[in-house]
Amino acid sequence: MIRNYDKLIFELSKEGRVGYSLPKSEFDGCCMCSELPANLCRESLPILPEVTEFDVVRHYTNLSNKNFGVDTGFYPLGSCTMKYNPRINEEMAAHPAFAGLHPDAPTCSAQGALEIYYNLAQALSEISGLASFTLNPYAGAHGELTGLMIMRKYHILRGDLKRTKVIVPDSAHGTNPASAAVCGLQIVEVKSTPKGTVDVEDLKPLLDDTVAGIMMTNPNTLGIFETEIPEISRLVHECGGLLYYDGANLNAVLGKCRPGDMGFDIMHINLHKTFSTPHGGGGPGDGPVGVRAGLEHLLPNPQVKKGADGIFYLDADNASAGYVSNFLGNFAVIMRAYTYILTLGRENVKMVGPLAVLNANYVKESLKEEYYLPIEGVCKHEFVFDGLVDKSTGVTTLDIAKRLLDYGYHAPTIYFPLLFHQSIMIEPTETESKETLDEFIGVMKKVACEAIENPDVVKSAPHSTPVRRLDETTAARFPKTTYRQMKG
Ligand SMILES: *Cc1c(COP(=O)(O)O)cnc(C)c1O
């Protein structure tokens, strides 16, 4: 067990100190090995820190204070929609009538939960303009895989077995090509124009009878609205392919326009972005998948349906793409998202997109003298700078991100999208106040100023965090998470 005050790491363990008490053994003899099979017994005692209960409480409380989350500060992480997670969502998700329900409970005793699942699916249909939704996938990438399985199944059921190519724009989120590969499809890249939208001229020669479909994000990961969708939809459908919409971030278009109306056939939504459920650290999410009318039978099994008698039931008799999860998605996440939609109501849902877009444009316009904006014009919910305008200082995007930590901000997304060398992708979301945005703008300007006047302070940041710059690859691949490893 370690403590880190003033960058000084020192041992808390003191021989003989204990933080537990165990009841007296009921067995004869002092060695429990007499009751356990020999092969299950340790050969030597484990190496554990010897500390009091109070030491443990302090240690973990201090660690938790070092955590940064959307509840502690501004978190402008592009493509992640780190909006406020309303507390009422938590209350509803913890409601014992739902939280205590066994996932295998018979449908007759789970009618309330099935109704919530059904209602949320209906709300998503209305928001997206698609006919039917499954809430079963557990994450955005899982939704993509589910959607692509549906796309494949669609072609297979028609006997169209040649269609194994999926077209993905060069600006796409990394999960798009990854999901296509996992689904056994080949990825063909389509280029972006200098305006940041999909290049229709580059797309045309790619379209033939081996194309299963195209995956698009709109607004795309540059925060630019794709204006050529009607033409792209016509071209892809004419060649026999389907259009997949990556709706992980629906924030910008929520209540304003609908993927179904744009001509998309299949889409996924991240409840853990647009619909305010907490995320990060790989925590639970949910990636509902919707399809247009005529593709409902391809949604994964089981589907939640409502009988003529108003009773909800599970239908697993579809020619579907198969099962993608053991149960009906992450139910606590579904509860939170449903609460969010009901709390906002039909009218206020329409305010989310415009406010998210306003906040993003406000930050972008306020900073474009100091940070290089490769694509001019109105953005949607997020935007990308290509490093500082003044490149002579040698200060990189990584340096800027690290310096922001000193000022108490979570860094924006960096080096993504891959279209620019020094990408900084900022998504403020609609839930931040003008004061918070102004403070962030002030700090970003200050860092740009420091880059010129005192570049070393930026290049050597962070200065105020418990640890400085880490070897991020090693930290991720060989994390030292146990006491024993720290000792070794
Ligand atoms: C976040 C995101 C995803 C992936 O979602 P996960 O839940 O992290 O798997 C896919 N596409 C886009 C555009 C995203 O922003």
The ligand as a Gaussian input file, in Angstrom:
#p B3LYP/6-31G(d) Opt

LIG

0 1
 C      -18.200000       6.440000     -28.963000
 C      -18.368000       6.157000     -30.389000
 C      -18.466000       4.824000     -30.835000
 C      -18.238000       3.615000     -29.948000
 O      -19.070000       3.517000     -28.825000
 P      -18.648000       2.549000     -27.600000
 O      -19.821000       2.523000     -26.705000
 O      -17.443000       3.193000     -26.985000
 O      -18.314000       1.206000     -28.159000
 C      -18.700000       4.633000     -32.176000
 N      -18.809000       5.656000     -33.036000
 C      -18.705000       6.956000     -32.639000
 C      -18.856000       8.054000     -33.641000
 C      -18.480000       7.239000     -31.309000
 O      -18.348000       8.510000     -30.902000

